[in-house]
């Protein structure tokens, strides 16, 4: 069963499909942040659009795979941030639902799309080629992003959850730790697949 799944995930048509879907999601994600980005000091701009930047990391990984290469640092960044921000957005929108008693179509769309982000990050973990150093660099980026969000006030804007900012910041920090730990387990410790997506072996891709 797993061999069939990994063969499907590694096929070029599936990788191309993911490329187009994630490209569309990334573009929409940056568009969704447009008002907050307009009010953001330039020094903080790279750290504000969390989810679209996570999917942008994965786009780099997909493009590398289509050229028969691996991009280990971006693989580590993609795995950690796709899992973290995928789960984070699902939880935040569920909280909006609990606080307000309702959730519009955009909120449900965010739940589905961000849940898919977390799932795709984990599904492709067996193909990643990153090492412990790459993961540590991704961890620094992720935890630094939490500082920017919850110390300097650059977190995504959910006005109905403003009264819970401290609790959300605490939850986000431990979600980052859990995502880094999951990336270590999935991307460093477990045996990698012998083929990169697209059908090229890692040895061939390295030549």
Rosetta blueprint (number, residue, H / E / L):
1 X L
2 X H
3 X H
4 X H
5 X H
6 X H
7 X H
8 X H
9 X H
10 X H
11 X L
12 X H
13 X H
14 X H
15 X H
16 X H
17 X H
18 X H
19 X H
20 X H
21 X H
22 X H
23 X H
24 X H
25 X H
26 X H
27 X H
28 X H
29 X H
30 X H
31 X H
32 X H
33 X L
34 X H
35 X H
36 X H
37 X H
38 X H
39 X L
40 X L
41 X L
42 X H
43 X H
44 X H
45 X H
46 X H
47 X H
48 X H
49 X L
50 X H
51 X H
52 X H
53 X H
54 X H
55 X H
56 X H
57 X H
58 X H
59 X H
60 X H
61 X H
62 X H
63 X H
64 X H
65 X H
66 X H
67 X L
68 X L
69 X L
70 X L
71 X L
72 X H
73 X H
74 X H
75 X H
76 X H
77 X H
78 X H
79 X H
80 X H
81 X H
82 X H
83 X H
84 X H
85 X H
86 X H
87 X H
88 X H
89 X H
90 X H
91 X H
92 X H
93 X H
94 X H
95 X H
96 X H
97 X H
98 X H
99 X H
100 X H
101 X L
102 X L
103 X L
104 X L
105 X H
106 X H
107 X H
108 X H
109 X H
110 X H
111 X H
112 X H
113 X H
114 X H
115 X H
116 X H
117 X H
118 X H
119 X H
120 X H
121 X H
122 X H
123 X H
124 X L
125 X H
126 X H
127 X H
128 X L
129 X L
130 X L
131 X L
132 X H
133 X H
134 X H
135 X H
136 X H
137 X H
138 X H
139 X H
140 X H
141 X H
142 X H
143 X H
144 X H
145 X H
146 X H
147 X H
148 X H
149 X H
150 X H
151 X L
152 X L
153 X L
154 X L
155 X L
156 X L
157 X L
158 X L
159 X H
160 X H
161 X H
162 X H
163 X H
164 X H
165 X H
166 X H
167 X H
168 X H
169 X H
170 X H
171 X H
172 X H
173 X H
174 X H
175 X H
176 X H
177 X H
178 X H
179 X H
180 X H
181 X H
182 X H
183 X H
184 X H
185 X H
186 X H
187 X H
188 X H
189 X H
190 X L
191 X L
192 X L
193 X L
194 X L
195 X E
196 X L
197 X L
198 X L
199 X L
200 X L
201 X E
202 X H
203 X H
204 X H
205 X H
206 X H
207 X L
